[in-house]
Every structure is written in structure tokens, then in C-alpha cells.
Amino acid sequence: MASYDLELLLGEINQKKGDYKAAEAHYMNAKDMCPCRFVPHYLLMCLYQQTKDKDKELAIASSIVCKPIKIPSKDVSKIRIRARSVLESQGDLKNEEL
């Protein structure tokens, strides 16, 4: 039986093993299970940073910055700050988005 937490755990395990395709699939499953949560998006962004897939990294960072916050928290704030820094480092964040 699949669950959100299990998908995140399997994604992290596969990422550490170097099986990036499987890790991406598990993170995507978690993202699809709970689309309003930020953690799967963040883990995907970290995976794309590790694999040096700039296009996907920028796309997911942009989706994090644009994603509405349902329940504010320190973790969500940190994730959004990191996503903004990814976009700023690539020059993809306009001043009005700051």
C-alpha cells in the first residue's frame, strides 16, 4: 500500500543509492498524492541540483515560489527562500516576484 511518507522515504533511499530515476518517480508520486505540500517539490529540486538538471531545477523552483501557502510554517518559508535563491542565481526571478 503506497503512502505519502513511504514515497518520500523510498525517494530518499533511491537518491542516496544513486538511482535517480527511481528517486524522481517516488518524489513525483508523493507530489501527486499531496499536491499542496512543499516537501516533495523541494526534494525534487534538490535531486535536480544533485543531477545538474538545470531546466528541471528551475522549473520546480519556479513552481515552489508561485505555489500558494495554505498553512504558513518555518519549513515552508525556508523552502521558498531556497527556491528563490536558485532562481536568483540563474537570473530567472524578476524584481516584482521578490
C-alpha positions in Angstrom: 0.0 0.0 0.0 1.5 3.3 -1.1 1.5 6.3 1.2 2.9 9.8 1.0 5.5 9.2 3.7 6.6 5.9 2.2 7.1 7.6 -1.2 9.3 10.3 0.3 11.3 7.6 2.2 11.7 5.5 -0.9 12.7 8.6 -2.9 15.4 9.5 -0.4 16.7 5.9 -0.2 17.0 5.7 -4.0 18.6 9.1 -4.2 21.3 8.0 -1.7 21.8 4.8 -3.7 22.3 6.8 -6.9 19.2 5.5 -8.6 18.0 9.0 -9.6 15.2 7.9 -12.0 13.6 5.8 -9.2 14.0 8.6 -6.7 12.4 11.1 -9.1 9.5 8.7 -9.6 8.9 8.3 -5.9 9.1 12.1 -5.3 6.6 12.6 -8.2 4.2 10.1 -6.7 4.4 11.9 -3.3 3.9 15.2 -5.1 0.8 13.9 -6.9 -0.6 12.3 -3.7 -0.4 15.7 -1.8 -0.1 18.5 -4.4 -0.4 21.2 -1.7 2.7 20.1 0.2 6.0 21.7 -0.4 8.4 18.9 0.7 8.1 16.7 -2.4 8.7 19.8 -4.6 11.7 20.7 -2.5 13.2 17.2 -2.6 12.7 17.2 -6.4 14.6 20.5 -6.6 17.4 19.0 -4.5 17.5 15.9 -6.7 17.7 18.1 -9.9 20.5 20.1 -8.3 22.4 16.9 -7.5 22.0 15.6 -11.0 22.7 19.0 -12.5 19.5 19.1 -14.5 19.2 22.9 -14.5 16.0 23.1 -16.6 14.0 20.9 -14.2 15.6 22.5 -11.2 14.5 26.0 -12.4 11.0 24.7 -13.3 10.4 23.2 -9.9 11.9 26.2 -8.1 9.6 28.5 -10.0 6.6 26.3 -9.1 7.6 26.5 -5.4 7.8 30.3 -5.5 4.5 30.6 -7.2 2.7 27.9 -5.1 0.1 29.3 -2.7 0.8 28.7 1.0 -2.2 27.1 2.8 -0.6 26.7 6.2 2.4 29.0 6.9 5.3 27.5 8.7 9.1 28.0 9.2 9.8 24.9 6.9 7.7 26.3 4.1 9.4 29.7 4.5 12.9 28.0 4.3 11.9 26.0 1.2 10.6 29.2 -0.6 13.8 31.1 0.3 15.9 28.3 -1.1 13.8 28.2 -4.3 14.1 31.9 -4.7 17.9 31.7 -4.3 18.0 29.1 -7.1 16.0 31.4 -9.3 18.1 34.4 -8.4 21.4 32.6 -9.0 20.2 31.9 -12.6 18.7 35.4 -13.1 15.2 33.9 -13.6 13.5 35.8 -10.8 12.1 39.2 -11.6 12.2 42.0 -9.1 8.4 42.1 -8.7 8.4 38.5 -7.7 10.7 39.2 -4.7 
